[in-house]
Amino acid sequence: MSDATQHERDEIFSRRIRAGKRTYYFDVKSTKGNDFFITITESKRHRMDEAAAIKNKIFLYKEDFHKFSDALQETIGFIKSNLLPEYDFDEYARRDRDPDESEGF
């Protein structure tokens, strides 16, 4: 298999989220057996060298999708309801939609 064919097979879907000095990547990849998994990557710029980035990666396999999704939603819901009930989380969504606003958080 050529490198180009391998690259096309691996690159199924990608979503990038920029968040200040961090960027999150959600990528769908395939295995040799045509199975699929998700990689979640956090890329954070290093304080001393803005060109360098520290990357942390999680591999999420299909058998864990529901558990992961449920736990993430439950955790976010807990923070919103119990720890920060007065906080306006929609502030970030509005800022992201407004092209005139700066990207920094």
C-alpha distance (Angstrom), angle and dihedral (degrees) to the residues before:
residue distance angle dihedral
M1 . . .
S2 3.80 . .
D3 3.81 121.8 .
A4 3.83 89.6 -112.9
T5 3.81 92.0 53.2
Q6 3.82 91.2 47.0
H7 3.82 90.7 49.2
E8 3.82 92.3 50.3
R9 3.81 90.9 49.1
D10 3.80 92.7 49.6
E11 3.81 96.0 45.5
I12 3.81 104.8 70.3
F13 3.82 102.4 141.8
S14 3.79 136.1 -13.5
R15 3.80 134.1 -171.5
R16 3.82 123.5 -174.5
I17 3.80 124.3 -160.5
R18 3.79 118.4 -169.3
A19 3.80 114.9 -153.8
G20 3.80 113.5 172.1
K21 3.81 108.9 -75.7
R22 3.80 90.9 -5.8
T23 3.76 130.4 75.6
Y24 3.79 122.3 -167.9
Y25 3.79 122.6 -155.9
F26 3.80 124.4 -163.1
D27 3.80 108.9 -167.5
V28 3.79 130.8 178.9
K29 3.80 111.8 -148.8
S30 3.77 135.7 177.6
T31 3.77 132.4 -134.1
K32 3.80 126.6 -135.8
G33 3.81 87.1 -97.6
N34 3.84 91.1 56.6
D35 3.79 93.5 -107.1
F36 3.80 120.1 137.5
F37 3.79 136.7 -131.0
I38 3.79 138.4 167.8
T39 3.78 127.5 -120.8
I40 3.78 117.8 -159.4
T41 3.79 112.1 -163.0
E42 3.78 128.2 -172.8
S43 3.79 112.8 -160.6
K44 3.79 114.1 -169.4
R45 3.79 124.3 -175.9
H46 3.78 113.3 -121.5
R47 3.82 115.0 -116.5
M48 3.80 95.5 -133.2
D49 3.79 96.9 43.0
E50 3.82 115.8 30.0
A51 3.81 90.6 -167.3
A52 3.82 92.4 58.0
A53 3.78 120.4 77.7
I54 3.78 133.8 -162.4
K55 3.80 111.1 -140.9
N56 3.78 128.4 -160.0
K57 3.78 119.9 -174.3
I58 3.81 135.7 -164.6
F59 3.80 122.5 -166.2
L60 3.79 112.9 -149.7
Y61 3.80 118.3 -167.0
K62 3.81 126.0 -155.5
E63 3.79 94.4 -109.7
D64 3.82 88.4 61.5
F65 3.84 99.6 43.4
H66 3.83 95.9 99.3
K67 3.80 95.0 43.0
F68 3.80 92.1 47.7
S69 3.80 94.0 45.7
D70 3.81 92.8 46.7
A71 3.82 92.9 47.9
L72 3.82 92.5 47.1
Q73 3.82 92.7 49.6
E74 3.81 91.4 45.7
T75 3.81 91.6 49.5
I76 3.81 93.9 47.8
G77 3.82 90.4 45.7
F78 3.81 90.9 51.5
I79 3.80 92.2 52.6
K80 3.81 92.8 46.2
S81 3.81 95.1 45.7
N82 3.79 103.5 34.1
L83 3.78 110.1 22.4
L84 3.81 105.1 29.6
P85 3.82 106.8 17.8
E86 3.81 93.5 148.4
Y87 3.79 95.7 47.2
D88 3.83 118.4 109.7
F89 3.81 103.1 -132.7
D90 3.82 89.4 173.1
E91 3.82 88.0 70.3
Y92 3.81 88.5 82.3
A93 3.80 93.5 48.1
R94 3.81 90.8 52.2
R95 3.81 91.4 48.0
D96 3.81 91.6 49.5
R97 3.81 91.3 52.4
D98 3.82 93.9 47.8
P99 3.84 108.0 82.1
D100 3.82 91.2 -163.7
E101 3.81 93.6 62.1
S102 3.80 121.2 91.1
E103 3.78 121.0 -107.8
G104 3.80 97.3 -127.8
F105 3.79 120.6 106.7
